[in-house]
Amino acid sequence: MNLLKMAALGAAVALSGSIATAQEKFITIGTGGQTGVYYVVGQSICRLVNRGSDSHGLKCTAPSTGGSIANINAIAAGDMDMGVAQSDWQYHAYNGSSQFEGKQVEDLRAVFSVHGEPFTVVARTDSGIKSFDDLFGKRVNIGNPGSGQRATMEVVLNAVGKSIDDFSLASELKPAEQSAALGDNKVDAIIYTVGHPNGSIQEAASTIESHIVPVTGPAIDTLVSENPYYAKAVIPGGMYKGTDQDVETFGVKATFVTSANVPDEVVYEVVKAVFENFNRFKDLHPAFENLNEEDMISAGLSAPLHPGAEMYYKERGWIN
């Protein structure tokens, strides 16, 4: 090959490389604390998306964040493309209610739901806490500002006619910090709205004598009956040391959301990456074990489906 042809070939390769680079699109998924299942959800979705980067050009990252409300706010501000959020906060954000009153996120769009998330109270056995009412007057970690669990805790307190002032201490530790605080006797109980089994709770249960506390009663019954995004839930006995019997509580769904401003083809490719590698996705965390497609495209979704997700679900014949 002569020098002229080699130069032309080199120029063509350089041009094609620059086109490929230009076509690459970076997307960011908001998750939660690194010990929680939200972080695993985001990382797992990105892992599946990035497996197909050569064909669709998407590069995905899923950093740790403050959780549900922080993710929705970041999506609304255009700082993140997608994120994981509790089903109750998806509802409130889209409808402009509760903490989103006057701050409605009209462009919020649903993509799919993931695992169930029971509202979970873990208490030191030596604290004497056996019911939710026993928390008052005790030292309780209520969760970091911006997290869905903190916001849901405030909803529950309001439902039972109490406030944060009714605790002797209301700490605001992140999920990654709260198990150590329980073990070090800095708090008597921790609150976590999370999928099970959870590594952070397992760590706490193996470090000190603790147990999961039921969250039941008339106020909880009313909360569940009046709000479609809540449902009764059971945390199976034997999952954690110190909790041998099933524990009744209530919970939400983890949902995957985005903005109407994210291009249809981007959301389509993300959804396709998950559902065409569905068994692989389910294997990435025990909380995903019982997922099924039918529930994931309907349960806990109150914002409109993003057109990109809708396109894929119609192709599969799952919706009309």
FIDRENLO-417049 format. One line per field, with one value per residue: x, y, z of N, C-alpha, C in turn; chain; residue number from 1. Coordinates in steps of 0.1 Angstrom, whole numbers. Each point is the difference from the previous one (the first is absolute). Layout:
N
npx	c(X/...)
npy	c(Y/...)
npz	c(Z/...)
capx	c(X/...)
capy	c(Y/...)
capz	c(Z/...)
cpx	c(X/...)
cpy	c(Y/...)
cpz	c(Z/...)
cadena	c(A/...)
num	c(NUM/...)
//
This chain:
320
npx	c(9/-3/8/-4/0/12/3/-6/6/12/-2/-3/11/8/-6/0/13/2/-6/7/11/-3/-2/11/-8/4/-5/-7/1/-9/7/9/-1/14/-6/-7/-13/-3/11/-4/-12/5/8/-10/-9/9/2/-13/-2/11/-6/-10/10/6/-12/-3/13/-8/4/-1/-2/3/2/6/-13/-7/-4/-12/-2/12/-3/-12/5/9/-9/-7/12/-1/2/-11/2/4/-9/4/-13/-3/-10/0/13/-1/-9/6/11/-6/-5/12/0/-4/12/-7/-7/-5/5/-12/4/-6/13/-3/7/-10/9/3/-6/5/8/-6/-5/0/-9/13/-4/13/-2/8/3/12/-5/-5/4/-13/-4/-7/-11/7/0/-12/8/2/12/-5/6/-4/13/9/1/-11/0/-4/9/8/-3/1/12/1/-3/7/9/-2/1/10/-1/12/11/10/-7/-8/11/7/2/0/7/9/4/10/-6/11/-6/-13/4/10/-8/-8/10/3/-13/1/-7/-13/-3/-1/-3/-5/-3/0/6/-5/11/3/11/-5/-12/5/7/-11/-8/11/-1/-14/-5/-7/-10/-8/-4/-12/-6/-9/-13/-10/10/7/-10/-3/13/0/-11/5/11/-2/9/-8/7/-8/9/7/8/4/-5/11/-4/-3/12/-8/-3/-6/-9/-10/4/-12/-1/4/-2/10/0/11/1/0/5/-6/5/-11/10/1/8/-10/9/4/-12/-3/12/-3/-13/4/10/-10/-11/10/3/-13/3/8/-10/-9/11/-2/-12/1/0/8/2/-10/8/-11/0/-11/5/12/-8/-5/5/-6/-5/2/13/-2/-2/13/-1/12/-4/-10/9/8/-8/-3/13/0/-10/7/0/-13)
npy	c(-12/10/10/3/-13/-2/12/-4/-12/6/9/-11/-7/11/2/-13/1/12/-6/-11/8/7/-13/-1/-5/9/-11/7/-10/7/-3/-3/-3/-1/0/9/-5/13/-1/-12/6/12/-6/-8/10/8/-11/-2/13/0/-11/9/6/-10/-5/4/-1/-6/9/-10/9/-5/13/-1/1/11/-6/-5/8/-3/-12/2/6/-9/-9/6/0/-12/-2/-7/-10/-8/-7/-4/-3/2/-9/2/1/-11/-5/3/-4/-10/-3/3/-11/0/-5/-4/3/6/-13/0/-13/9/2/-3/-11/-9/-9/-4/-10/0/-1/-8/10/-10/7/1/-4/3/-8/6/-12/6/5/-12/3/-1/13/5/-1/-11/5/5/11/-6/-5/7/-8/12/0/0/13/-1/-8/-10/-7/11/2/-13/1/11/-7/-10/9/6/-12/-1/12/-4/4/6/10/-10/1/-8/-7/9/-11/5/-11/-1/-8/5/10/-3/-10/8/10/-9/-5/13/-3/6/-10/0/8/-7/10/-10/7/-13/-5/-12/-7/7/3/12/-5/-8/11/7/-9/0/13/3/-3/-3/7/-5/12/-5/4/0/-2/5/7/-11/-7/12/1/-13/0/11/-8/0/8/-2/-10/-9/-2/-10/2/-10/-8/1/12/4/-1/-7/-3/-8/9/-2/12/4/6/11/3/2/4/-6/13/-2/12/8/7/8/7/-12/-1/-3/2/10/3/-1/5/8/1/1/7/5/1/3/5/-3/-12/6/9/-10/-5/13/-3/-6/14/-3/-10/7/8/6/-1/-8/-4/-3/-3/-3/-9/8/0/12/3/8/-11/0/8/1/0/8/6/-2/5/9/2/-1/9/7/11/6)
npz	c(0/-9/2/-12/-4/6/-6/-12/1/3/-10/-8/5/-1/-12/-3/5/-7/-11/2/2/-11/-4/7/9/9/7/9/9/7/10/9/13/2/11/-8/-2/3/7/5/2/4/9/4/0/7/7/0/3/8/2/-3/7/-4/4/13/4/9/8/9/9/13/3/11/5/3/-11/3/10/4/-3/5/10/0/-1/9/6/-6/13/0/-8/9/8/11/1/12/-1/14/-1/-8/8/11/-6/-6/11/4/7/13/0/-10/11/-11/-1/-6/-2/-8/-2/12/-4/0/4/12/7/12/10/8/7/9/7/3/12/2/11/8/2/4/-11/0/-12/1/0/-10/8/2/-13/4/2/-12/-2/-10/-9/-3/-3/-11/1/-7/10/-7/6/-1/-12/-2/7/-7/-10/4/4/-11/-6/8/-5/-5/5/-7/5/-4/-7/8/-11/-10/-2/-8/5/-9/-10/-6/7/-3/-7/-4/-2/-6/-7/-2/0/-12/-4/4/-11/-12/-9/-8/-11/0/-10/2/4/10/-6/0/-2/-9/-4/1/-6/-7/2/2/12/-11/-4/-9/0/3/-11/10/-2/6/4/1/5/7/4/1/7/4/-1/-13/3/10/6/5/9/-3/10/-8/9/7/-6/13/5/9/-13/9/4/-8/-6/5/-11/-6/-13/-8/-12/-3/-5/-13/1/-9/-10/-3/5/6/-10/-8/-9/8/4/-12/-3/10/-4/-12/5/8/-9/-8/13/0/-4/-8/-3/0/-6/-2/6/12/1/-11/9/5/-6/-6/-13/2/11/-6/-10/12/9/7/-12/4/-4/-11/-7/1/-11/5/13/-3/-8/10/9/-9/-2/13/-3/9/-9/-1)
capx	c(-9/9/-1/-13/-11/1/-4/-15/-6/1/-9/-13/-1/-1/-13/-10/1/-6/-14/-5/1/-11/-13/-1/-8/2/-12/3/-11/0/-2/-2/12/7/-4/-14/-3/-1/13/1/-9/7/13/-4/-5/11/8/-7/0/13/3/-4/4/5/-11/-9/7/-3/10/-9/5/-11/7/-8/-7/-8/-12/-12/-4/12/1/-11/4/11/-6/-8/10/8/14/0/-9/-10/3/-9/-8/-12/-12/-7/6/-3/-14/-1/7/-8/-13/2/-5/9/12/1/-10/6/12/-4/9/-9/7/4/-6/3/6/-5/2/10/-4/-8/9/-7/4/7/5/9/2/9/-8/1/-8/-14/-9/-7/-10/4/-2/12/12/0/8/12/9/-4/5/-12/5/5/-9/1/-3/-14/-3/-2/-13/-10/-1/-7/-14/-4/-1/-12/-12/-2/-1/13/10/14/3/-4/12/10/10/-4/13/-2/11/-3/-1/13/5/-9/2/11/-5/-8/9/7/-10/-3/-15/-7/-7/2/-11/5/-10/11/-3/6/8/9/13/2/-7/7/12/-4/-5/11/9/-6/-14/-10/-12/-8/-12/-12/-6/-14/-10/-10/5/7/-11/-6/10/0/-13/-2/10/2/15/4/-6/5/12/5/14/1/8/12/9/10/2/-8/-14/-3/-14/-4/-3/-9/2/-5/11/-1/8/11/-4/11/-7/8/-7/-5/10/10/-4/-7/9/8/-8/-3/12/2/-10/4/12/-4/-9/6/10/-8/5/13/-3/-5/11/10/-2/-11/-13/-6/-2/-14/-6/-5/-2/-13/-1/9/-5/-12/-2/6/3/-11/3/-2/11/8/-3/11/-4/-13/4/6/-11/-9/7/0/-14/-4/-11/-5)
capy	c(12/11/10/8/-8/-2/12/1/-10/5/11/-6/-6/11/6/-9/0/12/-2/-9/7/10/-6/-5/8/-4/2/-2/-5/2/-13/2/-3/-12/-13/-3/-7/10/1/-12/1/9/-7/-12/5/5/-11/-6/10/2/-12/2/13/0/0/12/12/5/-3/3/1/0/4/0/13/1/-8/3/14/6/-5/6/15/0/-2/12/11/-4/-5/-15/-5/-10/-3/-9/7/-7/2/11/13/2/5/13/9/3/7/12/-2/-3/8/6/10/12/-4/-11/-4/-4/-8/-13/-11/-14/-10/-13/-1/-11/-8/6/6/2/10/-9/5/-9/6/-8/-8/6/13/-3/4/-11/5/13/10/0/8/13/1/-7/6/-6/5/2/1/13/9/-3/-14/-4/-6/11/6/-9/0/12/-3/-9/8/8/-9/-5/12/3/7/-3/5/-10/-9/7/4/-4/2/1/-7/-7/-14/-7/3/-3/-13/1/8/-9/-9/7/5/14/1/-12/-6/6/-1/-2/-4/-7/-13/-10/2/12/-2/9/-6/-12/4/4/-12/-9/7/1/-6/9/-6/9/4/1/13/-4/8/7/12/-6/-5/11/5/-9/0/13/4/-11/-3/-8/-14/-8/-8/-9/-3/-14/-4/-8/7/7/-5/7/2/-14/-1/10/13/8/14/4/4/6/-6/8/2/6/12/9/13/0/6/-10/-5/-13/-11/-3/-7/-13/-9/-3/-10/-12/-6/-7/-11/-11/-7/0/-10/5/11/-6/-6/10/3/-9/7/0/-14/-3/10/-5/11/5/9/11/11/6/2/12/10/10/9/-7/-7/7/-6/-9/-12/-4/-6/-13/-9/-3/-10/-13/-4/1/9/2)
capz	c(0/-1/11/-2/4/14/6/-2/9/14/1/1/13/10/-1/5/14/5/-1/11/13/0/2/14/9/14/8/14/7/14/8/14/7/-6/7/-3/-13/-11/-6/-8/-12/-10/-5/-8/-13/-8/-4/-12/-11/-5/-8/-14/-4/-14/-10/1/3/13/11/12/13/10/13/13/2/12/-1/-9/-2/-6/-14/-8/-1/-9/-13/-3/-3/-11/5/-2/-10/6/13/8/10/6/-7/6/-4/-14/0/5/-9/-12/4/7/13/11/0/-13/-2/-6/-7/-9/-10/-10/-10/6/-7/6/-9/5/14/2/12/11/11/13/10/9/12/7/14/10/10/13/1/4/-11/-6/-9/-5/11/9/-4/6/11/-2/-9/-12/-13/-9/-14/-5/-8/-14/-2/0/13/9/-4/4/15/4/-3/10/12/-1/1/14/8/7/-8/3/13/10/2/8/-10/-14/-8/-15/-6/-13/2/2/13/11/6/10/11/9/7/9/10/-2/-3/4/-12/-13/-9/-13/-10/-9/-4/8/11/-1/6/11/12/3/8/14/7/3/9/13/1/-5/-6/-9/7/-8/-2/-2/8/-8/-7/-12/-8/-7/-10/-11/-8/-6/-9/-9/-1/12/1/12/-3/10/0/4/11/-3/-9/8/13/10/-4/-5/-5/-10/7/-8/-2/-13/-8/-13/-11/-6/-14/-9/-6/-8/-4/-14/-8/-4/-13/0/-4/12/9/-7/1/14/3/-8/6/12/-2/-9/8/12/10/5/9/12/7/5/14/5/1/-13/-3/-3/-9/-12/-9/0/12/-1/-9/5/14/7/-10/0/-11/-13/-6/-11/-13/-4/7/-6/-13/2/6/-11/-9/7/2/14/1/-13)
cpx	c(9/-3/-13/-12/-1/-4/-15/-7/0/-10/-15/-3/-2/-14/-10/1/-6/-15/-5/0/-11/-13/-1/-9/1/-13/4/-13/2/-4/-3/13/6/-4/-14/-2/-1/13/2/-9/7/12/-4/-5/12/9/-6/0/14/5/-3/5/5/-11/-8/7/-2/11/-7/8/-11/7/-10/-5/-7/-13/-11/-2/12/0/-11/4/11/-5/-8/9/8/14/2/-10/-11/4/-10/-7/-11/-12/-8/5/-1/-14/0/7/-8/-13/2/-5/11/12/2/-12/6/12/-3/10/-8/7/5/-7/5/7/-4/2/10/-6/-9/10/-8/7/5/6/9/4/10/-10/0/-8/-14/-10/-6/-11/4/-2/11/11/0/7/14/9/-1/7/-12/4/4/-10/2/-3/-15/-4/-3/-14/-11/-2/-8/-15/-6/-2/-13/-13/-3/0/12/9/14/3/-3/11/10/12/-5/13/-4/11/-5/0/13/6/-8/2/12/-5/-9/10/9/-8/-1/-14/-6/-7/4/-12/5/-11/8/-5/8/4/10/13/2/-8/6/12/-4/-4/12/9/-5/-13/-10/-12/-8/-14/-12/-4/-14/-9/-10/5/7/-11/-6/10/0/-13/-2/10/4/14/5/-7/5/12/4/15/2/8/12/9/12/1/-8/-14/-4/-14/-2/-4/-9/4/-8/11/-4/7/12/-4/12/-7/10/-8/-5/10/11/-5/-6/10/9/-7/-3/12/3/-10/3/11/-4/-8/5/11/-6/5/14/-3/-5/10/9/-3/-12/-14/-7/-6/-14/-6/-6/-4/-13/-1/9/-5/-13/0/8/3/-12/3/-3/13/8/-3/11/-3/-12/3/5/-11/-10/6/0/-14/-5/-11/-5/4)
cpy	c(12/10/8/-8/-2/13/2/-10/5/11/-5/-6/10/6/-9/-1/12/0/-9/7/10/-6/-6/9/-6/3/-3/-4/3/-12/3/-3/-13/-13/-4/-6/10/1/-12/1/8/-6/-11/5/5/-11/-6/10/0/-13/2/14/1/1/13/13/6/-4/5/0/1/3/-2/14/-1/-8/6/15/7/-4/7/15/1/-2/12/12/-3/-4/-15/-4/-9/-2/-10/8/-8/3/12/13/3/6/15/10/3/8/13/0/-2/9/7/11/13/-2/-12/-3/-6/-9/-14/-11/-13/-8/-14/0/-12/-8/7/5/2/11/-8/7/-11/6/-9/-7/6/13/-2/4/-13/3/14/11/0/8/14/1/-7/7/-8/7/1/1/13/8/-3/-15/-3/-5/11/6/-9/-1/12/-2/-9/7/8/-8/-5/12/4/9/-4/4/-11/-11/8/4/-4/3/-1/-7/-7/-15/-7/2/-5/-13/0/8/-9/-9/7/6/15/3/-13/-7/7/-3/-2/-5/-7/-14/-10/-12/12/-2/9/-6/-13/3/4/-12/-9/7/1/-7/10/-8/10/2/1/14/-2/9/8/12/-5/-6/11/6/-9/1/13/4/-12/-4/-8/-13/-6/-9/-9/-3/-14/-3/-9/6/7/-6/9/2/-14/-1/11/13/8/15/5/4/7/-8/9/1/7/11/8/13/-2/6/-9/-6/-14/-11/-4/-8/-14/-9/-4/-11/-13/-7/-8/-12/-10/-7/-3/-10/5/11/-6/-6/10/3/-9/7/-1/-14/-3/10/-7/12/7/11/13/11/6/3/13/11/10/11/-7/-7/8/-7/-10/-14/-6/-7/-15/-10/-4/-10/-14/-6/0/10/3/14)
cpz	c(0/11/-1/5/15/8/0/10/15/3/2/14/11/-1/6/16/7/0/12/13/1/3/14/8/14/8/15/7/15/8/15/7/-5/7/-3/-13/-12/-7/-9/-13/-11/-6/-10/-14/-9/-5/-13/-12/-6/-7/-15/-5/-15/-11/1/4/14/10/13/13/10/13/12/2/13/0/-8/-3/-7/-15/-8/-2/-11/-15/-5/-4/-12/3/-2/-10/6/14/7/11/6/-7/5/-5/-15/-1/4/-9/-12/3/8/14/10/-1/-14/-3/-4/-8/-9/-11/-12/-11/5/-8/6/-11/4/15/3/13/10/11/13/8/12/12/7/13/7/10/14/1/5/-10/-6/-10/-5/10/10/-4/6/13/-1/-11/-14/-12/-10/-15/-4/-8/-15/-3/1/14/11/-2/4/15/5/-3/11/13/0/1/14/10/8/-9/4/15/11/2/10/-9/-13/-9/-15/-8/-13/3/3/14/12/7/11/12/9/8/11/11/0/-3/5/-11/-12/-9/-14/-9/-11/-4/8/-8/-2/8/13/12/4/9/14/8/4/10/14/0/-4/-6/-8/8/-9/-1/-4/8/-8/-8/-13/-9/-9/-11/-12/-8/-7/-11/-9/-1/12/-1/13/-5/12/-2/5/12/-4/-9/7/14/10/-4/-7/-6/-11/7/-10/-1/-12/-8/-13/-11/-3/-15/-7/-8/-8/-3/-14/-9/-5/-13/0/-3/12/10/-6/2/14/4/-7/7/12/-3/-10/7/14/10/6/10/13/9/7/14/5/0/-14/-4/-5/-10/-12/-9/2/12/-3/-9/4/15/5/-10/0/-10/-13/-4/-10/-13/-5/6/-6/-13/1/5/-11/-10/6/1/14/2/-14/-5)
cadena	c(A/A/A/A/A/A/A/A/A/A/A/A/A/A/A/A/A/A/A/A/A/A/A/A/A/A/A/A/A/A/A/A/A/A/A/A/A/A/A/A/A/A/A/A/A/A/A/A/A/A/A/A/A/A/A/A/A/A/A/A/A/A/A/A/A/A/A/A/A/A/A/A/A/A/A/A/A/A/A/A/A/A/A/A/A/A/A/A/A/A/A/A/A/A/A/A/A/A/A/A/A/A/A/A/A/A/A/A/A/A/A/A/A/A/A/A/A/A/A/A/A/A/A/A/A/A/A/A/A/A/A/A/A/A/A/A/A/A/A/A/A/A/A/A/A/A/A/A/A/A/A/A/A/A/A/A/A/A/A/A/A/A/A/A/A/A/A/A/A/A/A/A/A/A/A/A/A/A/A/A/A/A/A/A/A/A/A/A/A/A/A/A/A/A/A/A/A/A/A/A/A/A/A/A/A/A/A/A/A/A/A/A/A/A/A/A/A/A/A/A/A/A/A/A/A/A/A/A/A/A/A/A/A/A/A/A/A/A/A/A/A/A/A/A/A/A/A/A/A/A/A/A/A/A/A/A/A/A/A/A/A/A/A/A/A/A/A/A/A/A/A/A/A/A/A/A/A/A/A/A/A/A/A/A/A/A/A/A/A/A/A/A/A/A/A/A/A/A/A/A/A/A/A/A/A/A/A/A/A/A/A/A/A/A/A/A/A/A/A/A)
num	c(1/2/3/4/5/6/7/8/9/10/11/12/13/14/15/16/17/18/19/20/21/22/23/24/25/26/27/28/29/30/31/32/33/34/35/36/37/38/39/40/41/42/43/44/45/46/47/48/49/50/51/52/53/54/55/56/57/58/59/60/61/62/63/64/65/66/67/68/69/70/71/72/73/74/75/76/77/78/79/80/81/82/83/84/85/86/87/88/89/90/91/92/93/94/95/96/97/98/99/100/101/102/103/104/105/106/107/108/109/110/111/112/113/114/115/116/117/118/119/120/121/122/123/124/125/126/127/128/129/130/131/132/133/134/135/136/137/138/139/140/141/142/143/144/145/146/147/148/149/150/151/152/153/154/155/156/157/158/159/160/161/162/163/164/165/166/167/168/169/170/171/172/173/174/175/176/177/178/179/180/181/182/183/184/185/186/187/188/189/190/191/192/193/194/195/196/197/198/199/200/201/202/203/204/205/206/207/208/209/210/211/212/213/214/215/216/217/218/219/220/221/222/223/224/225/226/227/228/229/230/231/232/233/234/235/236/237/238/239/240/241/242/243/244/245/246/247/248/249/250/251/252/253/254/255/256/257/258/259/260/261/262/263/264/265/266/267/268/269/270/271/272/273/274/275/276/277/278/279/280/281/282/283/284/285/286/287/288/289/290/291/292/293/294/295/296/297/298/299/300/301/302/303/304/305/306/307/308/309/310/311/312/313/314/315/316/317/318/319/320)
//
